[in-house]
Amino acid sequence: MANAALAKMNGLFTEMDEADMEGGRPSIAPEKLLCAMLLQVL
């Protein structure tokens, strides 16, 4: 269920990544971070 919700938000995450690209190291995908946080809570 969480994966389906994160998949629907993929477009928003892509826009955020494109807006924040100024060089440097690539960030960890937000959907992976949210999934990890959810697992920690559970």
CHARMM-style PDB file with segment names, atoms N, HN, CA, C and O in Angstrom:
ATOM      1  N   MET     1       0.830  -1.185   0.000  1.00  0.00      PROA
ATOM      2  CA  MET     1       0.000   0.000   0.000  1.00  0.00      PROA
ATOM      3  C   MET     1       0.883   1.261   0.000  1.00  0.00      PROA
ATOM      4  O   MET     1       0.594   2.224  -0.710  1.00  0.00      PROA
ATOM      5  N   ALA     2       1.949   1.246   0.793  1.00  0.00      PROA
ATOM      6  HN  ALA     2       2.184   0.463   1.369  1.00  0.00      PROA
ATOM      7  CA  ALA     2       2.847   2.398   0.836  1.00  0.00      PROA
ATOM      8  C   ALA     2       3.557   2.580  -0.497  1.00  0.00      PROA
ATOM      9  O   ALA     2       3.727   3.708  -0.958  1.00  0.00      PROA
ATOM     10  N   ASN     3       3.972   1.487  -1.118  1.00  0.00      PROA
ATOM     11  HN  ASN     3       3.834   0.570  -0.744  1.00  0.00      PROA
ATOM     12  CA  ASN     3       4.653   1.573  -2.408  1.00  0.00      PROA
ATOM     13  C   ASN     3       3.742   2.176  -3.475  1.00  0.00      PROA
ATOM     14  O   ASN     3       4.205   2.942  -4.320  1.00  0.00      PROA
ATOM     15  N   ALA     4       2.468   1.843  -3.445  1.00  0.00      PROA
ATOM     16  HN  ALA     4       2.092   1.220  -2.759  1.00  0.00      PROA
ATOM     17  CA  ALA     4       1.519   2.389  -4.418  1.00  0.00      PROA
ATOM     18  C   ALA     4       1.363   3.899  -4.218  1.00  0.00      PROA
ATOM     19  O   ALA     4       1.325   4.650  -5.192  1.00  0.00      PROA
ATOM     20  N   ALA     5       1.275   4.340  -2.978  1.00  0.00      PROA
ATOM     21  HN  ALA     5       1.307   3.729  -2.186  1.00  0.00      PROA
ATOM     22  CA  ALA     5       1.147   5.767  -2.691  1.00  0.00      PROA
ATOM     23  C   ALA     5       2.406   6.519  -3.117  1.00  0.00      PROA
ATOM     24  O   ALA     5       2.314   7.616  -3.667  1.00  0.00      PROA
ATOM     25  N   LEU     6       3.577   5.939  -2.869  1.00  0.00      PROA
ATOM     26  HN  LEU     6       3.651   5.047  -2.422  1.00  0.00      PROA
ATOM     27  CA  LEU     6       4.825   6.587  -3.253  1.00  0.00      PROA
ATOM     28  C   LEU     6       4.988   6.620  -4.770  1.00  0.00      PROA
ATOM     29  O   LEU     6       5.559   7.566  -5.312  1.00  0.00      PROA
ATOM     30  N   ALA     7       4.494   5.600  -5.451  1.00  0.00      PROA
ATOM     31  HN  ALA     7       4.030   4.831  -5.010  1.00  0.00      PROA
ATOM     32  CA  ALA     7       4.563   5.582  -6.910  1.00  0.00      PROA
ATOM     33  C   ALA     7       3.722   6.706  -7.504  1.00  0.00      PROA
ATOM     34  O   ALA     7       4.103   7.301  -8.513  1.00  0.00      PROA
ATOM     35  N   LYS     8       2.573   7.002  -6.879  1.00  0.00      PROA
ATOM     36  HN  LYS     8       2.263   6.519  -6.060  1.00  0.00      PROA
ATOM     37  CA  LYS     8       1.723   8.101  -7.352  1.00  0.00      PROA
ATOM     38  C   LYS     8       2.391   9.459  -7.150  1.00  0.00      PROA
ATOM     39  O   LYS     8       2.113  10.404  -7.889  1.00  0.00      PROA
ATOM     40  N   MET     9       3.272   9.562  -6.152  1.00  0.00      PROA
ATOM     41  HN  MET     9       3.498   8.795  -5.552  1.00  0.00      PROA
ATOM     42  CA  MET     9       3.951  10.813  -5.846  1.00  0.00      PROA
ATOM     43  C   MET     9       5.263  10.963  -6.610  1.00  0.00      PROA
ATOM     44  O   MET     9       5.973  11.949  -6.413  1.00  0.00      PROA
ATOM     45  N   ASN    10       5.598  10.016  -7.470  1.00  0.00      PROA
ATOM     46  HN  ASN    10       5.021   9.215  -7.630  1.00  0.00      PROA
ATOM     47  CA  ASN    10       6.872  10.019  -8.174  1.00  0.00      PROA
ATOM     48  C   ASN    10       7.077  11.292  -8.998  1.00  0.00      PROA
ATOM     49  O   ASN    10       8.190  11.816  -9.045  1.00  0.00      PROA
ATOM     50  N   GLY    11       6.040  11.791  -9.639  1.00  0.00      PROA
ATOM     51  HN  GLY    11       5.136  11.366  -9.600  1.00  0.00      PROA
ATOM     52  CA  GLY    11       6.155  13.018 -10.432  1.00  0.00      PROA
ATOM     53  C   GLY    11       6.551  14.214  -9.575  1.00  0.00      PROA
ATOM     54  O   GLY    11       7.369  15.036  -9.989  1.00  0.00      PROA
ATOM     55  N   LEU    12       5.978  14.307  -8.395  1.00  0.00      PROA
ATOM     56  HN  LEU    12       5.314  13.639  -8.060  1.00  0.00      PROA
ATOM     57  CA  LEU    12       6.315  15.393  -7.471  1.00  0.00      PROA
ATOM     58  C   LEU    12       7.774  15.298  -7.040  1.00  0.00      PROA
ATOM     59  O   LEU    12       8.477  16.306  -6.975  1.00  0.00      PROA
ATOM     60  N   PHE    13       8.226  14.075  -6.744  1.00  0.00      PROA
ATOM     61  HN  PHE    13       7.655  13.256  -6.797  1.00  0.00      PROA
ATOM     62  CA  PHE    13       9.618  13.890  -6.340  1.00  0.00      PROA
ATOM     63  C   PHE    13      10.573  14.254  -7.465  1.00  0.00      PROA
ATOM     64  O   PHE    13      11.636  14.823  -7.216  1.00  0.00      PROA
ATOM     65  N   THR    14      10.208  13.934  -8.696  1.00  0.00      PROA
ATOM     66  HN  THR    14       9.345  13.472  -8.898  1.00  0.00      PROA
ATOM     67  CA  THR    14      11.051  14.257  -9.847  1.00  0.00      PROA
ATOM     68  C   THR    14      11.172  15.764 -10.009  1.00  0.00      PROA
ATOM     69  O   THR    14      12.258  16.275 -10.283  1.00  0.00      PROA
ATOM     70  N   GLU    15      10.064  16.479  -9.843  1.00  0.00      PROA
ATOM     71  HN  GLU    15       9.182  16.064  -9.620  1.00  0.00      PROA
ATOM     72  CA  GLU    15      10.091  17.939  -9.929  1.00  0.00      PROA
ATOM     73  C   GLU    15      10.974  18.533  -8.839  1.00  0.00      PROA
ATOM     74  O   GLU    15      11.716  19.481  -9.095  1.00  0.00      PROA
ATOM     75  N   MET    16      10.905  17.991  -7.632  1.00  0.00      PROA
ATOM     76  HN  MET    16      10.302  17.221  -7.424  1.00  0.00      PROA
ATOM     77  CA  MET    16      11.718  18.484  -6.533  1.00  0.00      PROA
ATOM     78  C   MET    16      13.198  18.265  -6.821  1.00  0.00      PROA
ATOM     79  O   MET    16      14.017  19.144  -6.552  1.00  0.00      PROA
ATOM     80  N   ASP    17      13.546  17.110  -7.361  1.00  0.00      PROA
ATOM     81  HN  ASP    17      12.881  16.396  -7.579  1.00  0.00      PROA
ATOM     82  CA  ASP    17      14.944  16.817  -7.673  1.00  0.00      PROA
ATOM     83  C   ASP    17      15.474  17.744  -8.750  1.00  0.00      PROA
ATOM     84  O   ASP    17      16.601  18.229  -8.650  1.00  0.00      PROA
ATOM     85  N   GLU    18      14.678  17.998  -9.779  1.00  0.00      PROA
ATOM     86  HN  GLU    18      13.763  17.604  -9.861  1.00  0.00      PROA
ATOM     87  CA  GLU    18      15.106  18.874 -10.873  1.00  0.00      PROA
ATOM     88  C   GLU    18      15.290  20.306 -10.383  1.00  0.00      PROA
ATOM     89  O   GLU    18      16.209  20.998 -10.821  1.00  0.00      PROA
ATOM     90  N   ALA    19      14.430  20.751  -9.485  1.00  0.00      PROA
ATOM     91  HN  ALA    19      13.684  20.189  -9.129  1.00  0.00      PROA
ATOM     92  CA  ALA    19      14.521  22.116  -8.976  1.00  0.00      PROA
ATOM     93  C   ALA    19      15.724  22.291  -8.063  1.00  0.00      PROA
ATOM     94  O   ALA    19      16.219  23.407  -7.907  1.00  0.00      PROA
ATOM     95  N   ASP    20      16.203  21.214  -7.457  1.00  0.00      PROA
ATOM     96  HN  ASP    20      15.800  20.307  -7.582  1.00  0.00      PROA
ATOM     97  CA  ASP    20      17.278  21.294  -6.471  1.00  0.00      PROA
ATOM     98  C   ASP    20      18.646  20.941  -7.055  1.00  0.00      PROA
ATOM     99  O   ASP    20      19.634  20.919  -6.321  1.00  0.00      PROA
ATOM    100  N   MET    21      18.724  20.667  -8.354  1.00  0.00      PROA
ATOM    101  HN  MET    21      17.922  20.685  -8.950  1.00  0.00      PROA
ATOM    102  CA  MET    21      20.000  20.265  -8.953  1.00  0.00      PROA
ATOM    103  C   MET    21      20.904  21.476  -9.129  1.00  0.00      PROA
ATOM    104  O   MET    21      20.643  22.336  -9.971  1.00  0.00      PROA
ATOM    105  N   GLU    22      21.946  21.540  -8.348  1.00  0.00      PROA
ATOM    106  HN  GLU    22      22.158  20.842  -7.664  1.00  0.00      PROA
ATOM    107  CA  GLU    22      22.949  22.596  -8.480  1.00  0.00      PROA
ATOM    108  C   GLU    22      24.340  21.992  -8.464  1.00  0.00      PROA
ATOM    109  O   GLU    22      25.317  22.690  -8.192  1.00  0.00      PROA
ATOM    110  N   GLY    23      24.439  20.731  -8.747  1.00  0.00      PROA
ATOM    111  HN  GLY    23      23.645  20.164  -8.969  1.00  0.00      PROA
ATOM    112  CA  GLY    23      25.728  20.061  -8.678  1.00  0.00      PROA
ATOM    113  C   GLY    23      25.855  19.320  -7.361  1.00  0.00      PROA
ATOM    114  O   GLY    23      24.932  19.303  -6.547  1.00  0.00      PROA
ATOM    115  N   GLY    24      26.989  18.721  -7.170  1.00  0.00      PROA
ATOM    116  HN  GLY    24      27.738  18.734  -7.831  1.00  0.00      PROA
ATOM    117  CA  GLY    24      27.200  17.996  -5.934  1.00  0.00      PROA
ATOM    118  C   GLY    24      26.762  16.556  -6.057  1.00  0.00      PROA
ATOM    119  O   GLY    24      26.468  16.067  -7.149  1.00  0.00      PROA
ATOM    120  N   ARG    25      26.723  15.900  -4.950  1.00  0.00      PROA
ATOM    121  HN  ARG    25      26.961  16.297  -4.064  1.00  0.00      PROA
ATOM    122  CA  ARG    25      26.393  14.487  -4.902  1.00  0.00      PROA
ATOM    123  C   ARG    25      24.890  14.292  -5.077  1.00  0.00      PROA
ATOM    124  O   ARG    25      24.103  15.057  -4.520  1.00  0.00      PROA
ATOM    125  N   PRO    26      24.482  13.283  -5.842  1.00  0.00      PROA
ATOM    126  CA  PRO    26      23.039  13.040  -6.009  1.00  0.00      PROA
ATOM    127  C   PRO    26      22.403  12.603  -4.691  1.00  0.00      PROA
ATOM    128  O   PRO    26      23.020  11.903  -3.888  1.00  0.00      PROA
ATOM    129  N   SER    27      21.188  13.019  -4.492  1.00  0.00      PROA
ATOM    130  HN  SER    27      20.687  13.588  -5.145  1.00  0.00      PROA
ATOM    131  CA  SER    27      20.497  12.698  -3.246  1.00  0.00      PROA
ATOM    132  C   SER    27      19.913  11.289  -3.296  1.00  0.00      PROA
ATOM    133  O   SER    27      19.800  10.678  -4.359  1.00  0.00      PROA
ATOM    134  N   ILE    28      19.551  10.801  -2.133  1.00  0.00      PROA
ATOM    135  HN  ILE    28      19.643  11.297  -1.270  1.00  0.00      PROA
ATOM    136  CA  ILE    28      18.850   9.525  -2.030  1.00  0.00      PROA
ATOM    137  C   ILE    28      17.402   9.784  -2.438  1.00  0.00      PROA
ATOM    138  O   ILE    28      16.824  10.816  -2.097  1.00  0.00      PROA
ATOM    139  N   ALA    29      16.831   8.846  -3.161  1.00  0.00      PROA
ATOM    140  HN  ALA    29      17.300   8.007  -3.438  1.00  0.00      PROA
ATOM    141  CA  ALA    29      15.456   9.009  -3.642  1.00  0.00      PROA
ATOM    142  C   ALA    29      14.502   9.213  -2.454  1.00  0.00      PROA
ATOM    143  O   ALA    29      14.537   8.444  -1.494  1.00  0.00      PROA
ATOM    144  N   PRO    30      13.648  10.250  -2.518  1.00  0.00      PROA
ATOM    145  CA  PRO    30      12.728  10.530  -1.406  1.00  0.00      PROA
ATOM    146  C   PRO    30      11.814   9.364  -1.078  1.00  0.00      PROA
ATOM    147  O   PRO    30      11.486   9.145   0.088  1.00  0.00      PROA
ATOM    148  N   GLU    31      11.392   8.605  -2.104  1.00  0.00      PROA
ATOM    149  HN  GLU    31      11.659   8.783  -3.051  1.00  0.00      PROA
ATOM    150  CA  GLU    31      10.509   7.474  -1.811  1.00  0.00      PROA
ATOM    151  C   GLU    31      11.213   6.405  -0.990  1.00  0.00      PROA
ATOM    152  O   GLU    31      10.574   5.731  -0.183  1.00  0.00      PROA
ATOM    153  N   LYS    32      12.507   6.238  -1.178  1.00  0.00      PROA
ATOM    154  HN  LYS    32      13.026   6.786  -1.834  1.00  0.00      PROA
ATOM    155  CA  LYS    32      13.272   5.278  -0.375  1.00  0.00      PROA
ATOM    156  C   LYS    32      13.409   5.766   1.063  1.00  0.00      PROA
ATOM    157  O   LYS    32      13.313   4.976   2.002  1.00  0.00      PROA
ATOM    158  N   LEU    33      13.633   7.067   1.236  1.00  0.00      PROA
ATOM    159  HN  LEU    33      13.711   7.709   0.473  1.00  0.00      PROA
ATOM    160  CA  LEU    33      13.731   7.627   2.583  1.00  0.00      PROA
ATOM    161  C   LEU    33      12.406   7.508   3.337  1.00  0.00      PROA
ATOM    162  O   LEU    33      12.384   7.133   4.510  1.00  0.00      PROA
ATOM    163  N   LEU    34      11.303   7.829   2.659  1.00  0.00      PROA
ATOM    164  HN  LEU    34      11.321   8.133   1.707  1.00  0.00      PROA
ATOM    165  CA  LEU    34       9.988   7.723   3.305  1.00  0.00      PROA
ATOM    166  C   LEU    34       9.659   6.280   3.667  1.00  0.00      PROA
ATOM    167  O   LEU    34       9.096   6.012   4.729  1.00  0.00      PROA
ATOM    168  N   CYS    35      10.010   5.358   2.786  1.00  0.00      PROA
ATOM    169  HN  CYS    35      10.467   5.575   1.923  1.00  0.00      PROA
ATOM    170  CA  CYS    35       9.752   3.945   3.056  1.00  0.00      PROA
ATOM    171  C   CYS    35      10.582   3.472   4.257  1.00  0.00      PROA
ATOM    172  O   CYS    35      10.083   2.727   5.100  1.00  0.00      PROA
ATOM    173  N   ALA    36      11.832   3.897   4.334  1.00  0.00      PROA
ATOM    174  HN  ALA    36      12.238   4.502   3.650  1.00  0.00      PROA
ATOM    175  CA  ALA    36      12.689   3.523   5.462  1.00  0.00      PROA
ATOM    176  C   ALA    36      12.145   4.092   6.767  1.00  0.00      PROA
ATOM    177  O   ALA    36      12.157   3.414   7.795  1.00  0.00      PROA
ATOM    178  N   MET    37      11.663   5.347   6.728  1.00  0.00      PROA
ATOM    179  HN  MET    37      11.653   5.898   5.893  1.00  0.00      PROA
ATOM    180  CA  MET    37      11.092   5.946   7.940  1.00  0.00      PROA
ATOM    181  C   MET    37       9.830   5.192   8.371  1.00  0.00      PROA
ATOM    182  O   MET    37       9.611   4.982   9.564  1.00  0.00      PROA
ATOM    183  N   LEU    38       9.015   4.793   7.421  1.00  0.00      PROA
ATOM    184  HN  LEU    38       9.192   4.963   6.452  1.00  0.00      PROA
ATOM    185  CA  LEU    38       7.809   4.039   7.740  1.00  0.00      PROA
ATOM    186  C   LEU    38       8.152   2.696   8.388  1.00  0.00      PROA
ATOM    187  O   LEU    38       7.505   2.277   9.348  1.00  0.00      PROA
ATOM    188  N   LEU    39       9.163   2.037   7.859  1.00  0.00      PROA
ATOM    189  HN  LEU    39       9.689   2.377   7.079  1.00  0.00      PROA
ATOM    190  CA  LEU    39       9.595   0.764   8.438  1.00  0.00      PROA
ATOM    191  C   LEU    39      10.121   0.946   9.853  1.00  0.00      PROA
ATOM    192  O   LEU    39       9.891   0.087  10.704  1.00  0.00      PROA
ATOM    193  N   GLN    40      10.818   2.036  10.125  1.00  0.00      PROA
ATOM    194  HN  GLN    40      11.005   2.734   9.434  1.00  0.00      PROA
ATOM    195  CA  GLN    40      11.325   2.288  11.462  1.00  0.00      PROA
ATOM    196  C   GLN    40      10.181   2.492  12.449  1.00  0.00      PROA
ATOM    197  O   GLN    40      10.237   2.014  13.582  1.00  0.00      PROA
ATOM    198  N   VAL    41       9.150   3.198  12.016  1.00  0.00      PROA
ATOM    199  HN  VAL    41       9.105   3.586  11.096  1.00  0.00      PROA
ATOM    200  CA  VAL    41       8.010   3.458  12.893  1.00  0.00      PROA
ATOM    201  C   VAL    41       7.261   2.161  13.214  1.00  0.00      PROA
ATOM    202  O   VAL    41       6.825   1.935  14.343  1.00  0.00      PROA
ATOM    203  N   LEU    42       7.126   1.319  12.188  1.00  0.00      PROA
ATOM    204  HN  LEU    42       7.480   1.503  11.271  1.00  0.00      PROA
ATOM    205  CA  LEU    42       6.401   0.069  12.401  1.00  0.00      PROA
ATOM    206  C   LEU    42       7.248  -0.912  13.199  1.00  0.00      PROA
ATOM    207  OT1 LEU    42       6.804  -2.026  13.478  1.00  0.00      PROA
TER     208      LEU     42
END
